[in-house]
Amino acid sequence: MSAPKSADAPAAGAPNFDECLARLQQIAAELERTDLPLEQAIQLFEEGMRLSERCRRQLDEAEGKIDILVQRGGQLKPEPFDLAGLDKEEN
């Protein structure tokens, strides 16, 4: 019997973030060609949208896992990363 997969484990054969990003760059280069047939351009665009969504989900997941070490009372304590809090500090 095999060990159960964790919720964080990518599906078998699913591309990781770097692979998705590399493919998105390839798609963008292909779409910039002026001799690309319309049907092929549409297929590439749809693939790019799926990959873009996968990358966004992976980034959201990673953001939720990031902790920042903050010094409080002479001790380092982990706190969840809050991107919204960074925006407030810049203003």
C-alpha positions as CSV (number, residue, x, y, z in Angstrom):
1,M,0.0,0.0,0.0
2,S,1.4,3.4,-0.9
3,A,1.6,6.4,1.3
4,P,-1.2,8.9,0.9
5,K,-0.4,12.0,-1.1
6,S,-0.4,15.3,0.8
7,A,-2.6,18.1,-0.3
8,D,0.5,20.1,-1.2
9,A,2.0,17.4,-3.5
10,P,1.5,18.2,-7.2
11,A,-0.4,15.8,-9.3
12,A,1.7,13.1,-11.0
13,G,3.0,14.5,-14.3
14,A,1.7,18.0,-13.6
15,P,4.3,20.7,-14.5
16,N,5.9,22.6,-11.7
17,F,5.9,26.4,-11.5
18,D,9.2,26.8,-13.4
19,E,8.0,24.5,-16.2
20,C,4.7,26.4,-16.5
21,L,6.5,29.7,-16.7
22,A,9.0,28.4,-19.3
23,R,6.1,27.2,-21.4
24,L,4.3,30.5,-21.0
25,Q,7.3,32.3,-22.4
26,Q,7.4,29.9,-25.4
27,I,3.7,30.5,-26.0
28,A,4.2,34.3,-25.9
29,A,7.0,34.0,-28.4
30,E,4.9,31.8,-30.7
31,L,2.0,34.2,-30.5
32,E,4.2,37.1,-31.5
33,R,4.8,35.4,-34.9
34,T,2.7,37.1,-37.6
35,D,2.4,34.0,-39.8
36,L,0.6,31.9,-37.1
37,P,-2.7,30.5,-38.3
38,L,-5.7,31.8,-36.3
39,E,-6.8,28.4,-35.0
40,Q,-3.3,27.6,-33.7
41,A,-3.1,31.1,-32.1
42,I,-6.4,30.4,-30.3
43,Q,-5.2,27.0,-29.0
44,L,-1.9,28.5,-27.8
45,F,-3.9,31.3,-26.1
46,E,-6.1,28.8,-24.3
47,E,-3.1,26.8,-23.2
48,G,-1.5,30.0,-21.9
49,M,-4.6,30.9,-19.9
50,R,-4.6,27.5,-18.2
51,L,-0.9,27.7,-17.4
52,S,-1.3,31.2,-16.1
53,E,-4.1,30.1,-13.7
54,R,-1.9,27.2,-12.5
55,C,1.0,29.6,-11.8
56,R,-1.3,32.0,-10.0
57,R,-2.7,29.1,-7.8
58,Q,0.9,27.9,-7.0
59,L,2.0,31.5,-6.1
60,D,-1.1,31.9,-3.8
61,E,-0.2,28.6,-2.2
62,A,3.4,29.6,-1.7
63,E,2.4,33.0,-0.2
64,G,0.3,31.2,2.4
65,K,3.2,29.2,3.5
66,I,5.7,32.0,3.9
67,D,6.4,33.1,7.5
68,I,8.5,36.2,8.4
69,L,10.7,36.2,11.4
70,V,10.0,39.2,13.5
71,Q,11.9,40.2,16.6
72,R,9.7,40.9,19.5
73,G,10.9,41.3,23.1
74,G,14.4,40.2,22.1
75,Q,13.2,36.9,20.5
76,L,12.6,36.0,17.0
77,K,9.0,34.8,16.4
78,P,7.4,33.6,13.1
79,E,4.5,35.6,11.8
80,P,2.4,34.9,8.6
81,F,3.5,36.9,5.6
82,D,1.0,39.6,4.9
83,L,1.4,41.2,1.4
84,A,-1.5,43.6,2.2
85,G,0.5,44.8,5.2
86,L,3.4,45.7,3.0
87,D,1.3,48.0,0.9
88,K,0.2,49.9,4.0
89,E,3.8,50.4,5.1
90,E,4.9,51.9,1.8
91,N,2.2,54.7,2.0
